[in-house]
Amino acid sequence: MNKKISVITLLFCVIAVALVVFMSTYTILTDTYRARLAEAYAEDTVSGDEAPKNPLLNNSDSGFYNEKVATLESMFNLYSYYDLDTEAVLNGMLDGFAYGTGDRYAEYYTAEEYALFTQESNGEMQGIGINIIFNADYNAIEVINVMPDSPALEAGVLPGDLIITVGIGEEAQDVAELGYTPAVAKLQGLAGTLCEFTAVRGDNYEETIDFSIERRQVTIQTVTSHIYDADKTIGIIRISEFDKITPTQFFEALDSLMAQGATKFIFDVRNNPGGDLGAICEILDFLVPEGPIIRMKDKAGNESIIKSGGEEFNAPMAVLCNGSSASAAELFTSTLMDYEKAVIVGTTTFGKGSVQTIYSLPDGGGIKMTTKMYFPPFSEGYDGIGIVPDIKIEMAEEFKNVNLYKISDADDTQLQRAIQYLNETN
């Protein structure tokens, strides 16, 4: 005679088995997670200074973090339709951790991202060596600058070329259909690989050229310069960002302009997001007299001061800035303003007066966080406020939404106002 098992008994057995499986999985994943967390946040050093140990591993709260993450990981492994990519989960969690701190400049870098960031901050990149913008009129990628000693220069790419497809032949994809950001991603790649695209040029873009260029290490061009055509005594230097290579390029540009007869200078930091603190201090050390360049305060209120060595560049100067001039670009602007070395022309700057430090992680990644606030040599800080220029002037209405690289000197109302000031007062 067969015995019948009640529904309640069967349900109880299923729950018991599930509980055993859950607890076993939970224990295994907790140990795995603790090991990976310890690896990701072990003690490390940056720039010769000891990085702080992660307190998460040294206090009673560690169990709280471990249990929550391990529980979620177990549940997804048990019940989710999709396979769990633990590496992606960990990277996403660390991204979220940085975001959750409330520090809007905090950022987690994977090993690949950190290597790329370090390379670019040193003024190097892997690619073909072009600066580009989106050309809305043609839904294409426009080349605005070709870097010296670059594969693109050797291949004959020219400023003004419009890249209309990425890939060539059967692999070609229209930039207009693909979209700007995905198309740019396809132009990027590691040294030794091929960058292939089709460009058009000429008065009516009637000439079509296919390019197949091998990528390699390229020095990033952060500084461009030229003599103002209508007045050869005025030299214009545009600084797109401050990297470790920027001081060398800045001084080369300054020497070149002076050799061509320039005696008055306009430094354009519009749309400059900032960059390396050491680079900006090296440039300012040359431009201003002996005295403070930057004041910094940490969380405890301790102040440190970086000073110039006494070398001073004497020439009439102006700085162009706008709402996208930020961080080191604002320090550049405010220091020259404090020393009354230059007239500031344009619109109120972004308002970022904080210092971020990047600490490397044992797995090759990195974590960036705000560690100090910085202040101009003498005036009040501008974090969250911005720097109000001496001469406030907007771009002409018809050019407000046009990329600066597409605006001629004659049509640039902010540049023209700076030129007017320099000629009237010198």
C-alpha positions in Angstrom: 0.0 0.0 0.0 1.5 3.4 -1.1 1.8 6.2 1.5 0.7 9.6 0.5 2.7 12.7 1.4 0.7 15.7 2.4 1.2 19.0 0.4 2.3 20.8 3.6 5.0 18.2 4.3 6.2 18.4 0.7 6.3 22.2 0.8 8.3 22.0 4.1 10.9 19.7 2.5 11.3 22.0 -0.5 11.8 25.0 1.7 14.3 23.1 3.9 16.4 22.0 0.9 16.3 25.6 -0.6 17.4 27.0 2.7 20.4 24.6 2.9 21.4 25.5 -0.7 21.0 29.2 0.0 23.1 29.1 3.2 25.8 27.1 1.6 26.0 29.4 -1.4 25.9 32.4 0.9 28.9 31.1 2.9 30.9 30.4 -0.2 30.1 33.8 -1.8 30.7 35.7 1.4 34.3 34.3 1.6 34.8 35.0 -2.1 33.5 38.5 -1.8 35.7 39.3 1.3 38.8 38.1 -0.5 38.0 40.2 -3.6 37.1 43.2 -1.5 40.4 42.9 0.5 42.3 42.7 -2.8 40.5 45.7 -4.3 41.1 47.9 -1.2 44.4 46.8 0.2 46.9 49.4 1.3 48.6 51.2 -1.6 50.7 54.3 -2.3 50.3 57.2 -4.6 53.0 59.7 -5.6 55.2 58.5 -2.8 52.6 59.1 -0.1 50.9 56.4 1.9 47.3 56.0 0.9 44.9 55.5 3.8 43.8 52.0 4.6 40.3 51.1 3.8 38.3 51.3 7.1 35.7 48.9 5.7 38.1 46.0 6.4 38.9 47.1 10.0 35.6 47.8 11.7 32.5 46.0 12.7 30.6 47.4 9.7 32.4 45.1 7.3 29.9 42.3 8.0 27.0 44.6 7.1 28.5 45.3 3.6 29.5 41.7 3.1 26.1 40.2 4.1 24.1 42.5 1.9 26.2 42.0 -1.2 26.6 38.2 -0.7 22.9 37.8 -0.2 22.1 39.6 -3.4 24.7 37.7 -5.3 23.3 34.4 -4.0 19.8 35.3 -4.9 20.8 36.3 -8.5 22.7 33.0 -8.9 19.8 31.0 -7.6 16.8 32.7 -9.2 17.9 35.0 -12.0 17.2 34.1 -15.6 20.5 35.6 -16.6 24.0 34.4 -15.8 25.8 36.6 -13.3 29.0 38.3 -14.4 30.7 38.8 -11.1 33.5 41.0 -12.6 30.9 43.3 -14.0 29.0 43.3 -10.8 32.1 44.2 -8.8 33.0 47.1 -11.2 29.4 48.3 -11.1 29.4 48.2 -7.3 32.6 50.2 -7.1 31.2 52.7 -9.6 28.2 53.0 -7.3 30.3 53.3 -4.2 32.1 56.3 -5.7 28.8 57.8 -6.7 27.2 57.2 -3.4 29.8 59.1 -1.4 28.2 62.4 -2.5 31.6 63.5 -4.0 30.5 64.4 -7.5 34.1 64.2 -8.7 34.8 60.7 -7.2 35.3 58.0 -9.8 36.3 54.4 -10.0 38.6 53.2 -12.8 39.0 49.7 -14.0 42.6 48.6 -14.8 42.1 49.4 -18.5 40.4 52.8 -17.7 43.1 53.7 -15.2 45.9 52.9 -17.7 44.2 55.1 -20.3 43.7 57.9 -17.9 47.4 57.8 -16.8 48.5 57.7 -20.4 46.4 60.7 -21.4 47.4 62.8 -18.3 51.0 62.3 -19.3 50.1 63.7 -22.7 50.1 60.4 -24.6 47.5 58.4 -26.4 47.1 55.5 -28.7 45.5 56.4 -32.0 46.1 58.4 -35.2 46.5 61.9 -33.7 43.5 64.0 -34.6 41.2 66.4 -32.7 37.6 66.1 -33.8 34.2 67.7 -33.3 30.7 66.8 -34.5 29.6 68.6 -37.6 25.8 68.9 -37.3 25.3 70.3 -40.8 26.6 67.1 -42.4 26.1 64.6 -39.5 29.7 63.8 -39.8 32.9 63.9 -37.7 35.0 67.0 -38.5 38.8 67.0 -38.1 39.8 70.3 -36.5 43.4 69.6 -35.8 46.1 67.1 -36.9 48.7 66.5 -34.2 52.4 66.9 -35.1 54.4 63.7 -35.8 51.2 61.7 -35.9 50.1 58.8 -38.2 47.2 61.0 -39.4 49.7 63.7 -40.5 51.8 61.2 -42.3 48.7 59.8 -44.0 47.6 63.2 -45.3 44.6 63.8 -43.1 43.8 67.6 -43.1 42.0 69.9 -40.8 38.5 70.4 -42.2 38.2 66.8 -43.5 34.7 65.3 -42.8 34.7 61.7 -41.8 31.5 60.3 -43.2 32.0 56.5 -42.7 34.0 54.5 -40.2 35.5 51.4 -41.8 35.9 51.1 -45.5 34.5 48.8 -48.2 32.1 46.2 -46.8 32.9 47.2 -43.3 31.9 50.8 -43.8 29.3 52.3 -41.5 27.7 55.8 -42.0 28.5 58.2 -39.2 25.1 59.7 -39.7 23.3 56.4 -39.1 25.7 55.1 -36.4 25.7 58.3 -34.3 28.7 60.5 -33.2 29.7 58.7 -30.0 29.6 55.1 -31.4 31.4 56.3 -34.5 34.2 57.9 -32.4 34.6 54.7 -30.4 35.2 52.9 -33.7 38.0 55.3 -34.6 39.7 54.6 -31.3 41.9 51.6 -30.7 45.3 50.2 -29.6 48.6 50.9 -31.1 49.4 48.5 -34.0 45.7 48.2 -35.1 44.2 49.9 -38.2 41.9 52.9 -38.1 39.9 52.9 -41.4 37.5 55.6 -42.5 36.3 57.6 -45.5 36.6 61.4 -45.5 35.5 64.1 -47.9 37.1 67.4 -48.5 37.1 70.3 -51.0 35.0 73.4 -51.5 31.8 71.3 -51.9 33.2 68.1 -50.3 33.4 66.6 -53.7 36.7 64.7 -53.1 36.4 61.4 -51.4 39.4 59.6 -49.7 39.7 56.3 -48.0 42.2 56.1 -45.2 43.7 53.0 -43.6 46.1 54.2 -40.9 48.0 52.2 -38.3 47.5 53.5 -34.8 50.5 54.2 -32.6 51.6 56.2 -29.5 50.9 59.9 -30.1 51.7 63.0 -28.1 48.5 64.9 -27.4 48.4 68.5 -28.6 46.9 70.5 -25.8 48.2 73.9 -27.0 47.7 75.6 -30.4 48.7 79.1 -31.3 48.7 81.6 -34.1 49.4 85.3 -34.9 46.3 87.5 -35.3 46.2 88.3 -39.0 44.9 91.8 -38.6 47.5 92.8 -36.0 50.8 90.9 -36.1 51.8 92.1 -32.6 49.1 89.9 -31.0 49.7 86.3 -30.4 46.8 83.9 -29.5 47.4 80.7 -27.5 44.6 78.3 -27.0 45.0 75.7 -24.2 42.4 72.9 -24.5 43.4 71.2 -21.2 46.3 71.0 -18.8 48.3 67.8 -19.0 51.9 67.1 -18.0 52.9 67.9 -21.6 51.1 71.3 -21.6 53.9 73.4 -20.1 56.4 72.3 -22.8 53.9 73.0 -25.6 52.9 76.3 -24.0 56.5 77.6 -23.8 57.2 76.5 -27.4 54.1 78.3 -28.6 55.1 81.5 -26.6 58.6 81.4 -28.1 57.3 80.9 -31.6 54.9 83.8 -31.3 57.5 86.1 -30.0 59.9 85.1 -32.8 57.1 86.2 -35.2 56.9 89.6 -33.6 54.1 89.2 -31.0 54.3 91.5 -28.0 50.8 91.1 -26.6 49.2 87.8 -25.8 45.7 86.3 -25.4 45.4 83.0 -23.6 42.2 81.2 -24.5 41.0 78.7 -21.8 37.4 78.6 -22.9 36.0 75.1 -22.7 39.1 74.0 -20.9 38.0 71.5 -18.2 41.3 71.7 -16.2 43.7 68.9 -15.6 47.1 68.4 -13.9 47.8 70.8 -11.0 51.6 70.5 -11.5 51.3 71.6 -15.1 49.3 74.8 -14.3 51.7 75.7 -11.5 54.7 75.4 -13.8 53.1 77.8 -16.3 52.0 80.3 -13.6 55.5 80.1 -12.0 56.8 81.7 -15.2 54.0 84.3 -15.7 53.6 85.8 -12.2 56.1 87.4 -9.7 57.4 85.7 -6.6 54.5 84.9 -4.3 51.7 82.3 -3.8 50.2 80.6 -6.8 47.7 78.4 -5.0 46.4 77.9 -1.5 45.0 74.5 -0.6 43.1 73.4 2.5 42.3 69.8 3.6 39.3 68.5 5.5 41.0 69.4 8.8 41.6 73.0 7.7 45.3 72.6 7.3 46.6 75.0 4.6 49.5 74.5 2.2 50.7 77.0 -0.3 52.5 76.6 -3.6 54.6 79.6 -4.5 56.3 80.9 -7.6 60.1 81.2 -7.8 60.2 84.9 -8.8 60.5 84.6 -12.6 58.0 86.9 -14.2 56.9 87.4 -17.7 56.1 91.0 -18.5 53.8 91.6 -21.5 50.2 92.8 -22.0 48.0 89.8 -21.5 44.3 88.8 -21.6 42.5 85.6 -20.7 39.4 84.4 -22.5 37.1 82.2 -20.3 33.5 80.9 -20.3 31.1 78.7 -18.3 33.0 75.6 -19.4 36.4 76.9 -18.1 36.9 74.8 -15.0 39.3 73.7 -12.3 42.9 74.3 -13.3 41.7 76.6 -16.1 40.0 78.7 -13.3 43.1 78.7 -11.2 45.1 80.0 -14.2 42.5 82.7 -14.7 42.2 83.7 -11.0 45.9 83.8 -10.4 46.5 86.1 -13.3 43.6 88.2 -12.1 44.8 88.4 -8.5 48.3 89.6 -9.7 46.6 92.0 -12.2 48.8 90.4 -14.9 45.9 90.0 -17.4 42.5 91.3 -18.1 39.8 88.6 -18.0 37.3 88.6 -20.8 34.2 86.4 -21.4 31.6 84.9 -19.1 31.5 83.6 -15.6 33.5 80.3 -15.2 32.2 76.9 -14.1 33.1 77.2 -10.4 35.2 74.1 -9.5 37.7 74.8 -6.7 38.6 71.3 -5.5 41.6 69.0 -5.8 41.1 65.4 -6.8 43.7 62.7 -5.9 43.9 59.4 -7.7 45.0 56.4 -5.7 46.1 53.2 -7.6 44.6 49.8 -6.6 46.5 46.5 -6.5 44.5 45.1 -9.4 45.7 48.0 -11.7 42.6 50.1 -11.2 42.3 53.4 -9.5 39.9 55.5 -7.4 39.6 59.3 -7.6 38.3 61.4 -4.8 38.2 65.0 -3.7 41.0 65.5 -1.1 41.4 69.3 -0.8 39.9 72.6 -1.8 42.0 75.2 -3.5 41.9 79.0 -3.5 43.5 81.8 -5.6 46.6 83.5 -4.2 44.8 86.4 -2.5 41.1 86.4 -3.3 38.2 84.2 -2.0 37.5 80.8 -3.3 35.2 80.4 -6.3 33.9 76.8 -5.8 30.3 76.7 -6.8 30.4 80.3 -7.8 32.8 80.8 -10.6 35.0 83.7 -11.6 33.4 86.8 -12.9 35.5 88.3 -15.7 36.7 91.9 -15.7 35.0 92.4 -19.0 31.7 90.4 -19.3 30.7 89.7 -22.9 28.7 86.9 -24.5 29.4 85.4 -27.9 27.3 86.9 -30.7 23.9 85.3 -30.8 24.5 83.5 -34.1 27.6 81.9 -32.8 26.5 80.8 -29.3 25.9 77.2 -30.4 28.8 77.0 -32.8 32.0 75.2 -31.8 34.8 77.6 -31.0 37.0 75.9 -33.6 34.5 76.8 -36.3 34.5 80.6 -35.4 36.9 82.9 -37.2 38.9 85.5 -35.2 36.9 88.2 -36.9 33.5 86.7 -35.7 34.7 85.9 -32.2 33.2 88.7 -30.2 35.0 87.8 -27.0 38.4 87.6 -28.7 37.7 90.9 -30.5 36.9 92.6 -27.1 40.2 91.3 -25.7 42.1 92.6 -28.7 40.4 96.0 -28.3 41.3 96.2 -24.7 45.0 95.4 -25.3 45.3 97.9 -28.1 43.5 100.7 -26.1 45.7 100.2 -23.0 49.1 99.4 -24.5 
